[in-house]
Amino acid sequence: MSFLSVWLLSSSTDPSGSEWAFAMTGVRDLQARGLDGAGQTVCLVDTGIDATHPDFAFLRLTAWRDFVRGRATPYDDDGHGTAMAGLLAASGSFRGIAPGVALIVAKVLDAQGRGTSASLAAAIDFCIDPDGDGNSTDGASVINLSLASASDLPVGSDVLASINTAVAKGVVLVASAGNDGLTDDGDVQAPASAQGVIAVGAVDEYGGIAPFSSIGAAAGRVDPNRKPELVAPGVDLLTTARSGGYRLVAGTSPAAAIVSGIVALLLQSHPGLSHSGTASTVFLLKAVLAETAQKRAGQVVPHDPHYGYGLIVGGASAAALG
């Protein structure tokens, strides 16, 4: 199984280029309430991380595993993971969504954005229990899968088994819907296609669906698990670049990272939902996110194959959780 990363676009020196996205999704409003993700752990399954970036100076990187080369020191030979980490947890000239989270990083993609199903399954298991002692309280409450596969997950596959294990423990998994919208095969890509995963499509700064964002299929799925579940900003977003500096990115990968960051803030505000040890928590959160998503112009309701249930809005979701 091979996986696809997003586009890394031009370099930039202006760290304010994602403010429109954070405003659109209510991130800054949640942060104004004192939420920064503290007490939550996000696992980034990606190309790695350049932890030397100045905006990661205060990052709590609690666990690292390289499933590609087996290196003990964190690195990123592509830049995709560093870009997603910035949206999630940067704290410097560029401020991400949840800079207070602890971050686990699992490198499963190489410099060409390729990986295997075996490494992805092992990485999800690592996110759940990073020290392998059987106690998952030190594991992730959110797993970000900003990647997509050209093939689906058959019943009994190792990746699907790992996803189901995570969901059963109450871990929230968020994944890119995929970037095949221009030559769409009719459904979101794996692992976003799995029932327990929140599939995220991409919109632009006007809230319109990005042409590359994968369409979802409703057949065999019921609410709130129709695909994609949500959309989030994914066009021309500024974030951290490896070797320092900033760059623009586009794709459903940054859209997924934004949702993962917002979920971390929601879990911080409702700590009883974290590490609940039950899948019901995951599906409760999915239902709330679906119910509170903002409908876009022309969107089919209750579910649209492009927009899903709508655009994630953090404040509305926080209010609905009580």
One Martini backbone bead per residue (centre of mass of N, CA, C, O) as a GRO file, in nm:
protein
  322
    1MET     BB    1   0.094   0.037   0.025
    2SER     BB    2   0.038   0.364  -0.077
    3PHE     BB    3   0.111   0.711  -0.006
    4LEU     BB    4  -0.020   1.045   0.006
    5SER     BB    5   0.074   1.361  -0.014
    6VAL     BB    6   0.096   1.687  -0.010
    7TRP     BB    7   0.129   2.006  -0.099
    8LEU     BB    8   0.422   2.202  -0.137
    9LEU     BB    9   0.473   2.521  -0.160
   10SER     BB   10   0.566   2.815  -0.122
   11SER     BB   11   0.755   3.028   0.022
   12SER     BB   12   0.758   3.212   0.346
   13THR     BB   13   0.760   3.509   0.587
   14ASP     BB   14   0.448   3.504   0.669
   15PRO     BB   15   0.287   3.402   0.979
   16SER     BB   16  -0.038   3.497   0.891
   17GLY     BB   17  -0.162   3.296   0.652
   18SER     BB   18  -0.388   3.130   0.862
   19GLU     BB   19  -0.607   3.315   0.996
   20TRP     BB   20  -0.860   3.259   0.828
   21ALA     BB   21  -0.888   2.960   0.922
   22PHE     BB   22  -0.907   3.014   1.231
   23ALA     BB   23  -1.156   3.195   1.210
   24MET     BB   24  -1.357   3.007   1.054
   25THR     BB   25  -1.323   2.768   1.299
   26GLY     BB   26  -1.275   2.908   1.598
   27VAL     BB   27  -0.991   2.899   1.728
   28ARG     BB   28  -0.944   3.179   1.863
   29ASP     BB   29  -1.190   3.156   2.049
   30LEU     BB   30  -1.088   2.913   2.210
   31GLN     BB   31  -0.822   3.046   2.302
   32ALA     BB   32  -0.966   3.284   2.458
   33ARG     BB   33  -1.059   3.056   2.683
   34GLY     BB   34  -0.766   2.897   2.736
   35LEU     BB   35  -0.714   2.707   2.494
   36ASP     BB   36  -0.423   2.458   2.406
   37GLY     BB   37  -0.429   2.127   2.480
   38ALA     BB   38  -0.386   2.065   2.755
   39GLY     BB   39  -0.365   1.714   2.837
   40GLN     BB   40  -0.304   1.640   2.543
   41THR     BB   41  -0.253   1.384   2.282
   42VAL     BB   42  -0.082   1.389   1.973
   43CYS     BB   43  -0.063   1.189   1.679
   44LEU     BB   44   0.183   1.195   1.420
   45VAL     BB   45   0.132   1.053   1.098
   46ASP     BB   46   0.427   1.069   0.888
   47THR     BB   47   0.747   1.224   0.792
   48GLY     BB   48   0.781   1.382   1.053
   49ILE     BB   49   1.026   1.610   1.223
   50ASP     BB   50   1.149   1.944   1.271
   51ALA     BB   51   1.252   2.023   1.594
   52THR     BB   52   1.440   2.292   1.522
   53HIS     BB   53   1.226   2.476   1.502
   54PRO     BB   54   1.154   2.767   1.662
   55ASP     BB   55   0.832   2.692   1.696
   56PHE     BB   56   0.944   2.419   1.880
   57ALA     BB   57   1.079   2.504   2.155
   58PHE     BB   58   0.798   2.414   2.336
   59LEU     BB   59   0.774   2.131   2.255
   60ARG     BB   60   0.608   1.819   2.346
   61LEU     BB   61   0.809   1.547   2.278
   62THR     BB   62   0.727   1.218   2.394
   63ALA     BB   63   0.743   1.060   2.105
   64TRP     BB   64   0.939   0.835   1.884
   65ARG     BB   65   0.908   0.678   1.546
   66ASP     BB   66   1.089   0.494   1.293
   67PHE     BB   67   0.942   0.311   1.011
   68VAL     BB   68   1.177   0.345   0.788
   69ARG     BB   69   1.496   0.370   0.937
   70GLY     BB   70   1.531   0.369   1.263
   71ARG     BB   71   1.566   0.640   1.390
   72ALA     BB   72   1.617   0.815   1.700
   73THR     BB   73   1.606   1.092   1.556
   74PRO     BB   74   1.438   1.344   1.464
   75TYR     BB   75   1.290   1.380   1.129
   76ASP     BB   76   1.256   1.544   0.785
   77ASP     BB   77   1.269   1.451   0.430
   78ASP     BB   78   1.005   1.642   0.326
   79GLY     BB   79   0.789   1.843   0.531
   80HIS     BB   80   0.498   1.753   0.597
   81GLY     BB   81   0.505   1.705   0.906
   82THR     BB   82   0.599   1.989   0.984
   83ALA     BB   83   0.345   2.130   0.873
   84MET     BB   84   0.139   1.985   1.056
   85ALA     BB   85   0.269   2.057   1.329
   86GLY     BB   86   0.225   2.361   1.306
   87LEU     BB   87  -0.085   2.363   1.302
   88LEU     BB   88  -0.106   2.217   1.578
   89ALA     BB   89   0.185   2.326   1.776
   90ALA     BB   90   0.285   2.593   1.735
   91SER     BB   91   0.521   2.839   1.918
   92GLY     BB   92   0.545   3.163   1.780
   93SER     BB   93   0.525   3.333   1.509
   94PHE     BB   94   0.374   3.069   1.484
   95ARG     BB   95   0.036   2.973   1.575
   96GLY     BB   96  -0.125   2.716   1.662
   97ILE     BB   97  -0.394   2.545   1.791
   98ALA     BB   98  -0.223   2.330   2.011
   99PRO     BB   99   0.054   2.412   2.192
  100GLY     BB  100  -0.015   2.224   2.464
  101VAL     BB  101   0.051   1.968   2.350
  102ALA     BB  102   0.134   1.649   2.317
  103LEU     BB  103   0.381   1.484   2.103
  104ILE     BB  104   0.352   1.229   1.869
  105VAL     BB  105   0.589   1.064   1.642
  106ALA     BB  106   0.527   0.891   1.325
  107LYS     BB  107   0.728   0.750   1.081
  108VAL     BB  108   0.589   0.635   0.744
  109LEU     BB  109   0.718   0.841   0.545
  110ASP     BB  110   0.901   0.928   0.293
  111ALA     BB  111   1.048   1.154   0.072
  112GLN     BB  112   0.795   1.052  -0.137
  113GLY     BB  113   0.532   0.964   0.036
  114ARG     BB  114   0.594   0.664   0.125
  115GLY     BB  115   0.431   0.349   0.225
  116THR     BB  116   0.291   0.109   0.455
  117SER     BB  117   0.058  -0.081   0.609
  118ALA     BB  118   0.237  -0.195   0.833
  119SER     BB  119   0.343   0.082   0.939
  120LEU     BB  120   0.068   0.205   1.001
  121ALA     BB  121  -0.031   0.000   1.206
  122ALA     BB  122   0.213   0.031   1.399
  123ALA     BB  123   0.172   0.336   1.450
  124ILE     BB  124  -0.104   0.322   1.584
  125ASP     BB  125  -0.011   0.144   1.817
  126PHE     BB  126   0.198   0.350   1.918
  127CYS     BB  127  -0.003   0.577   1.985
  128ILE     BB  128  -0.156   0.417   2.206
  129ASP     BB  129   0.144   0.266   2.307
  130PRO     BB  130   0.457   0.386   2.319
  131ASP     BB  131   0.588   0.179   2.554
  132GLY     BB  132   0.443  -0.113   2.560
  133ASP     BB  133   0.284  -0.170   2.863
  134GLY     BB  134  -0.053  -0.165   2.825
  135ASN     BB  135  -0.070   0.149   2.887
  136SER     BB  136  -0.270   0.418   2.737
  137THR     BB  137  -0.237   0.695   2.904
  138ASP     BB  138   0.032   0.782   2.722
  139GLY     BB  139  -0.138   0.822   2.488
  140ALA     BB  140  -0.346   0.906   2.248
  141SER     BB  141  -0.642   1.107   2.182
  142VAL     BB  142  -0.511   1.185   1.899
  143ILE     BB  143  -0.508   1.095   1.545
  144ASN     BB  144  -0.306   1.196   1.271
  145LEU     BB  145  -0.399   1.134   0.911
  146SER     BB  146  -0.209   1.290   0.661
  147LEU     BB  147  -0.326   1.057   0.453
  148ALA     BB  148  -0.333   0.843   0.147
  149SER     BB  149  -0.487   0.578  -0.036
  150ALA     BB  150  -0.550   0.393  -0.334
  151SER     BB  151  -0.645   0.180  -0.128
  152ASP     BB  152  -0.835  -0.012   0.054
  153LEU     BB  153  -0.985  -0.162   0.351
  154PRO     BB  154  -0.998  -0.467   0.430
  155VAL     BB  155  -1.126  -0.703   0.591
  156GLY     BB  156  -0.868  -0.778   0.825
  157SER     BB  157  -0.679  -0.565   0.826
  158ASP     BB  158  -0.424  -0.417   0.993
  159VAL     BB  159  -0.529  -0.127   0.991
  160LEU     BB  160  -0.821  -0.177   1.080
  161ALA     BB  161  -0.748  -0.312   1.348
  162SER     BB  162  -0.604  -0.062   1.469
  163ILE     BB  163  -0.839   0.130   1.451
  164ASN     BB  164  -1.038  -0.034   1.626
  165THR     BB  165  -0.864  -0.025   1.880
  166ALA     BB  166  -0.863   0.279   1.917
  167VAL     BB  167  -1.169   0.327   1.931
  168ALA     BB  168  -1.221   0.133   2.175
  169LYS     BB  169  -1.038   0.349   2.357
  170GLY     BB  170  -1.128   0.655   2.256
  171VAL     BB  171  -0.983   0.730   1.997
  172VAL     BB  172  -0.924   0.997   1.779
  173LEU     BB  173  -0.960   0.986   1.425
  174VAL     BB  174  -0.788   1.173   1.164
  175ALA     BB  175  -0.848   1.219   0.802
  176SER     BB  176  -0.790   1.232   0.485
  177ALA     BB  177  -0.993   1.217   0.209
  178GLY     BB  178  -0.840   1.336  -0.037
  179ASN     BB  179  -0.689   1.431  -0.384
  180ASP     BB  180  -0.905   1.301  -0.629
  181GLY     BB  181  -1.130   1.501  -0.743
  182LEU     BB  182  -1.047   1.521  -1.059
  183THR     BB  183  -1.033   1.173  -1.037
  184ASP     BB  184  -1.277   1.034  -0.910
  185ASP     BB  185  -1.385   0.716  -0.746
  186GLY     BB  186  -1.637   0.789  -0.521
  187ASP     BB  187  -1.433   0.813  -0.268
  188VAL     BB  188  -1.274   0.803  -0.005
  189GLN     BB  189  -0.977   0.748   0.135
  190ALA     BB  190  -0.749   0.574   0.280
  191PRO     BB  191  -0.842   0.571   0.621
  192ALA     BB  192  -1.112   0.751   0.601
  193SER     BB  193  -1.319   0.508   0.529
  194ALA     BB  194  -1.340   0.442   0.809
  195GLN     BB  195  -1.580   0.458   1.044
  196GLY     BB  196  -1.395   0.568   1.302
  197VAL     BB  197  -1.320   0.795   1.104
  198ILE     BB  198  -1.242   1.129   1.032
  199ALA     BB  199  -1.331   1.280   0.740
  200VAL     BB  200  -1.146   1.535   0.546
  201GLY     BB  201  -1.209   1.808   0.373
  202ALA     BB  202  -1.171   2.090   0.141
  203VAL     BB  203  -1.143   2.447   0.172
  204ASP     BB  204  -1.161   2.771   0.113
  205GLU     BB  205  -1.180   3.108   0.209
  206TYR     BB  206  -1.502   3.089   0.103
  207GLY     BB  207  -1.606   2.776   0.152
  208GLY     BB  208  -1.521   2.624  -0.090
  209ILE     BB  209  -1.466   2.358  -0.261
  210ALA     BB  210  -1.206   2.178  -0.341
  211PRO     BB  211  -1.129   2.021  -0.637
  212PHE     BB  212  -0.944   1.786  -0.492
  213SER     BB  213  -1.163   1.689  -0.312
  214SER     BB  214  -1.296   1.411  -0.203
  215ILE     BB  215  -1.545   1.212  -0.253
  216GLY     BB  216  -1.838   1.060  -0.116
  217ALA     BB  217  -1.994   0.763   0.005
  218ALA     BB  218  -2.314   0.632   0.130
  219ALA     BB  219  -2.295   0.345   0.097
  220GLY     BB  220  -2.340   0.165   0.398
  221ARG     BB  221  -2.404   0.439   0.551
  222VAL     BB  222  -2.448   0.618   0.858
  223ASP     BB  223  -2.536   0.828   1.079
  224PRO     BB  224  -2.224   0.999   1.136
  225ASN     BB  225  -2.060   0.809   0.880
  226ARG     BB  226  -2.046   0.976   0.649
  227LYS     BB  227  -1.869   1.063   0.349
  228PRO     BB  228  -1.757   1.307   0.461
  229GLU     BB  229  -1.788   1.469   0.764
  230LEU     BB  230  -1.578   1.707   0.695
  231VAL     BB  231  -1.464   2.045   0.671
  232ALA     BB  232  -1.160   2.235   0.589
  233PRO     BB  233  -0.902   2.412   0.554
  234GLY     BB  234  -0.685   2.359   0.224
  235VAL     BB  235  -0.587   2.656   0.107
  236ASP     BB  236  -0.325   2.834   0.141
  237LEU     BB  237  -0.139   2.747   0.393
  238LEU     BB  238   0.040   2.849   0.663
  239THR     BB  239   0.360   2.706   0.772
  240THR     BB  240   0.595   2.504   0.866
  241ALA     BB  241   0.939   2.454   0.782
  242ARG     BB  242   1.194   2.301   0.706
  243SER     BB  243   1.474   2.471   0.818
  244GLY     BB  244   1.279   2.678   0.853
  245GLY     BB  245   1.026   2.873   0.832
  246TYR     BB  246   0.782   2.910   0.560
  247ARG     BB  247   0.476   2.764   0.409
  248LEU     BB  248   0.269   2.661   0.163
  249VAL     BB  249  -0.039   2.471   0.166
  250ALA     BB  250  -0.220   2.183   0.019
  251GLY     BB  251  -0.511   2.000   0.116
  252THR     BB  252  -0.645   1.747   0.324
  253SER     BB  253  -0.422   1.746   0.535
  254PRO     BB  254  -0.455   2.028   0.673
  255ALA     BB  255  -0.752   1.984   0.737
  256ALA     BB  256  -0.703   1.753   0.938
  257ALA     BB  257  -0.517   1.909   1.134
  258ILE     BB  258  -0.728   2.112   1.221
  259VAL     BB  259  -0.925   1.909   1.345
  260SER     BB  260  -0.732   1.787   1.550
  261GLY     BB  261  -0.685   2.049   1.708
  262ILE     BB  262  -0.981   2.099   1.787
  263VAL     BB  263  -1.025   1.834   1.937
  264ALA     BB  264  -0.817   1.894   2.157
  265LEU     BB  265  -0.975   2.136   2.272
  266LEU     BB  266  -1.237   1.983   2.338
  267LEU     BB  267  -1.105   1.778   2.534
  268GLN     BB  268  -1.002   1.986   2.733
  269SER     BB  269  -1.299   2.098   2.798
  270HIS     BB  270  -1.364   1.758   2.810
  271PRO     BB  271  -1.192   1.532   2.989
  272GLY     BB  272  -1.396   1.283   3.002
  273LEU     BB  273  -1.333   1.195   2.691
  274SER     BB  274  -1.060   1.103   2.764
  275HIS     BB  275  -0.970   0.792   2.781
  276SER     BB  276  -1.249   0.612   2.809
  277GLY     BB  277  -1.253   0.311   2.678
  278THR     BB  278  -1.472   0.397   2.447
  279ALA     BB  279  -1.644   0.426   2.145
  280SER     BB  280  -1.880   0.618   2.222
  281THR     BB  281  -1.712   0.877   2.233
  282VAL     BB  282  -1.643   0.901   1.933
  283PHE     BB  283  -1.947   0.904   1.829
  284LEU     BB  284  -2.031   1.149   1.987
  285LEU     BB  285  -1.835   1.349   1.861
  286LYS     BB  286  -1.923   1.306   1.571
  287ALA     BB  287  -2.216   1.399   1.612
  288VAL     BB  288  -2.153   1.686   1.707
  289LEU     BB  289  -1.992   1.778   1.461
  290ALA     BB  290  -2.225   1.732   1.260
  291GLU     BB  291  -2.445   1.917   1.398
  292THR     BB  292  -2.239   2.188   1.411
  293ALA     BB  293  -2.195   2.221   1.130
  294GLN     BB  294  -2.145   2.435   0.870
  295LYS     BB  295  -2.332   2.537   0.620
  296ARG     BB  296  -2.310   2.558   0.277
  297ALA     BB  297  -2.343   2.675  -0.019
  298GLY     BB  298  -2.525   2.417  -0.178
  299GLN     BB  299  -2.566   2.217   0.039
  300VAL     BB  300  -2.643   1.906   0.118
  301VAL     BB  301  -2.908   1.772   0.316
  302PRO     BB  302  -2.738   1.632   0.568
  303HIS     BB  303  -2.554   1.518   0.322
  304ASP     BB  304  -2.247   1.571   0.145
  305PRO     BB  305  -2.010   1.446  -0.078
  306HIS     BB  306  -1.822   1.704  -0.021
  307TYR     BB  307  -1.904   1.849   0.275
  308GLY     BB  308  -2.079   1.678   0.428
  309TYR     BB  309  -2.187   1.835   0.725
  310GLY     BB  310  -1.946   2.045   0.717
  311LEU     BB  311  -1.804   2.303   0.888
  312ILE     BB  312  -1.593   2.342   1.127
  313VAL     BB  313  -1.696   2.467   1.465
  314GLY     BB  314  -1.573   2.497   1.771
  315GLY     BB  315  -1.782   2.659   1.942
  316ALA     BB  316  -2.035   2.489   1.878
  317SER     BB  317  -1.921   2.221   1.985
  318ALA     BB  318  -1.865   2.311   2.276
  319ALA     BB  319  -2.161   2.386   2.344
  320ALA     BB  320  -2.285   2.098   2.285
  321LEU     BB  321  -2.111   1.952   2.514
  322GLY     BB  322  -2.139   2.168   2.779
   0.00000   0.00000   0.00000
